[in-house]
Amino acid sequence: MSNEDDESWLRVKARLRSEVGDDVFSSWFARMDLEQNSEGAVRLSVPTRFLKSWIQSHYAERVLACWQAEQNEITRIELIVRTAVLKTTVQPKPKAEMLPNAGEGTRGFSSNGIAAGRPMSAGDPGVHEALGGSPLDARLTFDSFVVGRSNTLAQAAARQVAAARRGDAVMFNPLYIHAGVGLGKTHLLQAITWAGNAGGERKVLYLTAEKFMYGFVSALRTQTALAFKEALRGIGVLVIDDLQFLQGKSTQAEFCHTLNALIDAGRQVVIASDRPPSELESLDDRVRSRLAGGLVVEMGTLGEELRFEILKARVVSARSHHPSFDVPAPVLSYIAKTVTHNGRDLEGALNRLLAHNKLTGQSVTLEMAEREVRDLIRPQEPKRVKIEDIQRIVARQYNVSRSDLLSSRRTANVVRPRQVAMYLAKTLTLRSLPEIGRRFGGRDHTTVLHAVRKIEGLVGNDMALAEEIEILKRQLQE
């Protein structure tokens, strides 16, 4: 490929990122590479079959359009899965399949309407892989889960689900656990799966949202969707991890149907996400409502005492393979005090000490720890502000009720606080204008935009208002 092709690809990726947003781009396109650009055809590669299937189903036309905006002679896009074959010059290239249009199954697309490709066989492994569940880590059991103040309720609820037997009344359904990265959500979900399946009475299926999407898309392509749905709805306990990654209207609709069918049949559903149901903007209102109707449990940040206990447990675990590994208590205390972000950073810190100890033969010391983990010591992250908190604090500041802010009242004593609250929601959260409008009584995004611009204009000239807003920001971020 020429330098010109590489530069074009960089511009295409920049255009794609601006159109779909950073989150979507990172999820689906960050690992896409340009392999060839010749004779009006662009060949792109991705590392997994799932990425290929998902991009084919949901972003085909957009990828083509972004290329045509850069090079109007491009007429088709070919997508392949990267293998070692691609890295050699003596082997033939794997057969490429054209990206299909959304909603057209496995038919290929091009700007002149030529179709290519054919349906996959009915024995598509993607469907069976999904029904077999996502891989489990044998270390993630209840025995290895360290309980502290921030996760006691979540752990107790998870144990109750795992201990239940066929025919028992379902106490809460669904069980919805949310927390930030590395705080133990996946550990609890996999512990439920291990313990539940060990009992033998109920089949527990653990799926990441990505694997659920993969199985559903594969089932649609192989015309085995009905069997896929029936198999899912026959599960005793369905466990879905990382729900925030569930995308696509058809996939979300099928998830909603499956969720309703299982709950109505008295089957247990357990879900984990990085945010509460009310903040899953991409999901349908009906799904959010059904999720919120169960037991919603937040796992908080790890306190210093809990971090210390986690580190102690991990050292004991490491000694089963490395008997001579020893970490003095002052070193554990130092790591627990300074590595505060999440459990994965704690694990990484210990792994570094273990590697240094085994590879150099040096004992673990405080000096070694300070040197090895310094890049894991992160500044304290600002508090994540919620729209509900903004509404509550603004209502209190202006002596109105939260229901006033959400109402259709247009009196001056309500309009200004409502505009301030919308402005703060836009500047202090990552919520979109339509989502903010929905959370303020179902208003249109243009109303939110007007409020934001109005307050922005006033702040520059009204010192009293500017000071009020700064006070509100400090209260929200404390």
C-alpha positions, 0 to 999 in steps of 0.5 A: 500500500502507498503512503497515500492509502495510509493517509486516506485510512487515517482520515476515514477513521477520523471521519468514522470516529466523529460520526459514531462517537469515541465509545462506539469507535473504540468498541467496534473499529479501533482494531480494524486495519487496512489491508488493501486498496485497489481497483475501487475495492477496499479490504479491511481486516478485524481480529475476530469473527464477532467483530466482522459479523457485527460491523457487517450487520450494523455499520456496512453503509457507514463504512462505505460512505466514509471511504467514498467521502475520501475517494469517490472511486471506491465502490465496495468494501471487503471485510476479512478476519485477520489470521497468520496467513495475512502476515505471509507472502507465500500463502493466498489471502483468505477469501473475503466477504463483502460487508452486507447492508443492515437488514439484508442478512448476508448479502454483500453491498456495493455502490452499484447494488451488486450482491455477493456472499451466501448464507452461512450453514445452519450449523454455524458455530457462533450460535452454539458457542453462545449457548455454551456460554462465555469462558469462565475463570476458575479463580472467580468463586465465592471462596476467593471473593473478599467481602467488605462494606462496599460489596456486602449486599451484592455478595449476599444477593449473589449467594442467595441466587446461587443457593436457590434450587429448582422450584424455590420462589424467586426472591428478586428478579432480575438481580442487577449489580452495577459498579465501576471497572475492576470492583468485582462485578464479573467475579460475582457473576462467575461465582454464581455460575460456578456455584449454581452449576455445581448444584446440578438442579438448574442450568446457569448460563453465563454470557457477556453482552458481546457473546449474546449479540454474537449468538443472536446475529449468528442465529439470524444469519443461519435462520436458526433464530427461533431455536436460539430463542427457545434454548435461551428461554429454557435456561434456569438462570441467565447471567449477562455481564457488561450489559452496557455493551448491548447495541442494535435495536433488533438485539435489544428487542430480543434481549427484552423478549428473553428477559420478559419470558424468563422473569414471567416464567419464574426463571432467575436473571442476573445482570451486571453493568457499569451504571444503573438501569436509568443511565443506560441511554441506549436501551429501550425504556421498557427494558430499563423499567423491567431492570429497575423493577428487580433488586438493583445493587451498587458495588461501591469503591474499595475502601483501604481496609478492603484493599488490604484484605484483597491484597492479603488474599491474593498473596495467599493465592500466589503462594500456592504456586510460588511458596517462597513469595512473601510480601511484608505487611508494611508493603501491603499497607503501602499498596493498599493506601496508594493504589486506590483505583480498582481491584485490577490495579491491586492485582497488577501491583502484586504481579509486578512484585511477584515477577521481580521477586522470582526473576531477580531473587530479591526480597520484596521491600518497600523501596521495591514496591515504591519503584514498581507501582508508581505508575499505578498511583493515580490521582483521585477521580472526580465524583461522577455526577448524576442528573438526579443529584443535580435536580435535587441540589438545584431544587434545594438551592432555589426552594422549589421541588424536584417535581417542579423542575420536571413539570410543564410550569412556566413561572419565572421561579421554576423556569430559571432553576430548570434551565440551570439544572439542564445547564449543569447536566450538560456540563457535568455529565456525559449525557446527550441532549435528548437524554437530558430532555427525557430526564427533565419531564420528556422535553425535546433536545432543542429545549435543553439546548436553548436552556444551556445557551441561555445560561451560558449567555447570562453567566458572562454578565451576571456575576451573582448567577455565575457565583451561584453556579460555582457553588452548585458545582462544588456541592455536586462534586464534593 
